[in-house]
Amino acid sequence: MLKIIKFSELEAGSEITAIGSCENINEFCGEKKYFALEKRARELEEFKGEEDKTIVFYSPENINAKKMVVCGFGKKENISSESYRRFASNAVKQALSLKASSLDIIIPDFNKADSDKIESFKAICEGAYLSNYSFNEYKSKKEEQPLKEIRIPVLDENIEEFKKIADQTEKICSCVFFARNIVSTPPMDKRPEKLKNLLVDFASRSGLQTQVFDNAKLEELGFNSHLGVAKGSSEGAYLVIMEYTPKNYDETIALVGKGITFDSGGLDLKPPSGMEDMKLDMGGAAAVTGAAAALAKLGINKRIIAVVPIAENMISGDSYRPGDVLKSYLGKTIEVLNTDAEGRLILADALSYTEKLFNPDLIIDAATLTGACMVALGDKIAGVFTDREEIGSEIVKTGKKINEPCWMLPVFKDYAKKLKSSVADLKNIGGGRYGGAITAALFLKEFVEKTDYVHLDIAGPAFSQEAGHYTNKGGTGFGVRLITEYVMTRESR
């Protein structure tokens, strides 16, 4: 989809070309032959180069392009990497609305250090690729078709380096698309067995070795917490293990993702409105599978383990009940006080097993875990929970860099007393109205005994009710880029 070319190759003419314009910089677009058009755009009453504003010129004079799109950056002092993502995104959206099949994006005048140029170019590639997406599998009329080609011309001396960046971007963003697709897929088409097959197929094609445990194997291993959740469904439970092991690696990173294919709430039934989007409850599984696949495609020198516990939280005569006591894989017993707090139950067994079997240097879990995190941070920001604050800070910094925003919330150990049960080792909820995201994180920490551990609550940003700058309504793929970028840039401990 992304094609890096030399400027001379533009002479063949373009279907549609995009340039940038800044509110307080003249001749910002980076190419002399377009300066007059940029000036003409800013002379119009309806366009002054403001952020996210676009204007289209048809058959412009002295330019070999059928259409030119001028995209605003806003004021110079506010320009960041995200500005370049949005520039490319706005260009792609305009091209899609014009039913184009291809687009040329002219890089704005960087006028900055080489390292900043690379980050800005990478951002342009990300914004362009991530915007060129639609989920229309279930529509009888597929009106919007993605662009077949997005060309970005560069100077001859930069072409090989920039081709490498574009290739890396495609590898990562294709995994984001996979995550978006399976989150948006209706629950009838990703029940536990189907989701297991989807993950295994994608992981295998991405260079990961896979292993699957079914209901019988999980029972043999003692995954009773996981199996308890699955009892209400006519389908059983699965655990999918995906592994990438390079010849030489400096550490092992384990990724664990919540794979609830649909969450009715169980016997503690959700209201109808609370179930409408519960196809999203495997967003953590999508994120860690996508990230593991991206890291394998990139050939990173770290061993990557992705573990996904899968179940469907449904209602039947076999459903687990409030008051039941489940014995986890680790041996700790859990009193179930709310069957709608099921994600932490399947994660508990997966986390303990992952730590014991693989002895990783770091475990990161991603889960659409609590509404409480959304109350605290809204629907665009993920919660980061860890007692290793330096790691949490690095993840927050990574999220800011790539615009997958996160915020570190406290792991306040005094709240652990809320999880004490009179009949078992733990309760699956903390009780009371407050601090639910923190007590959920503390519950999970009970099942990781010695390994550095980070919990990502992505309940808000994994699914969007409206289109964003480079996301559509539905699954966003949140977490794929965040985890991939963090692991790629992480220094070995």
Secondary structure, DSSP 4 states (H G I P E B T S, - for coil): -EEEEEGGGGGG-EEEEEEEEBTTBSS-SS-GGGHHHHHHHHTSTT-SS-TT-EEEEES-TT-SEEEEEEEE---GGG--HHHHHHHHHHHHHHHHHTT-SEEEEPPP---S-HHHHHHHHHHHHHHHHHHS----TT-SS------SEEEEEE-GGGHHHHHHHHHHHHHHHHHHHHHHHHHHS-GGGS-HHHHHHHHHHHHHHTT-EEEEE-HHHHHHHT-HHHHHHHTTSSS--EEEEEEE--SS-S-EEEEEE-EEEEE--TTSPPPHHHHTTGGGGGHHHHHHHHHHHHHHHHT-SSEEEEEEEEEEE--STT---TT-EEE-TTS-EEE-S-TT--HHHHHHHHHHHHHHHH--SEEEEEE---HHHHHHH-SS-EEEE-S-HHHHHHHHHHHHHHT--EEE----GGGGGGG--SSSSEESS--SSS-HHHHHHHHHHTT--SSEEEEEE-TTTTEESS--SS--SEE--TTHHHHHHHHHHPPP-
